[in-house]
Amino acid sequence: MNQSITLYSTAMCPVCAMVREFLTDLNIEYKEINVDLHPIEMLKLIGKTRRFSVPQTNINGYWIFGFDPVRILEVLNADVK
């Protein structure tokens, strides 16, 4: 299955690093947008999710906030509830 995964993060965020490491350890390809370097993307993100925090991960249209490995795996396995 072709997954569309985008991780919104900052460089100094330890929880962002946890999501990054989790996805990398599972050999899951993802796009990362560092909102420190792309403030316009952060404004767009806030408009979509109404949250001013990172990490925020979008997997196939589903938003996951923070580090939630169980939810990440549920969404990746299309067991979305």
N, C-alpha and C positions, 0 to 999 in steps of 0.2 A: 504494500500500500504506500502511496506517495504521501508523505507527511509534509505539512507546511508549518514550520515552527519558527517563531521569532521570540527572542529573549531581549527584553528591555532592561538595561542594567546601568550601573556606574562602576567606575574603576575601583573605588574604595569600599564597595559594599560586600561584606563577608557572606551575606546570604545569597547574593548574586553569584559569587564564586561557588557556593554549594550547588546551585542549579546548574551552572556551567560544567562543573566537575561531574555531576550526576549524568547529564546528557552525554558528555564526552566518554565517560566510563561505559555507557551502554552503546557507544558507537552510533549515536543518533546525530544526524546532521541538522544544524540549526543556523539561523541568521541571528547575529547579535547586533543590537543597536545600543551604543553607549550614549545615553541621554546627556551626559556631561559635554560630549563633543557635538551633539546634535540637538540643541535646545528646541528647535521647531518640532522635532519628532516627539519631544517630551510634551509640548503643548497639544499636539495631536493625540497623544496617548491619554492625557488627562481628559480631553474631550470625549474620547471613546469610553473610558472606564470610570471616569469621575474619581480617580484615585491619584494622589500625588506621592507615590511610593514606588520603590523597586525592590526586588525584581517583580516584573510582570511578564508572564509567558503566554503567548498565544499559540495554541495548537489546534490547527484546523478550525479556527473560529471560536474556540473555547478559551476563556481566560483563566489562568491560574495565578494566584497572588502569593508571593513569598515562596518558600521552599516546601512543597507538598508532593513528595515522591509518589505516594499512593495515588493521588489524583492525576499526576503526570502519566503514570502507567495506565490508569483507567482510560484516560483520553486517548493515549497512544494505541491502546488495544480496542478502541471504539466501544468501550463499555460505559458510555456516557449516560449518566442518570440525571 
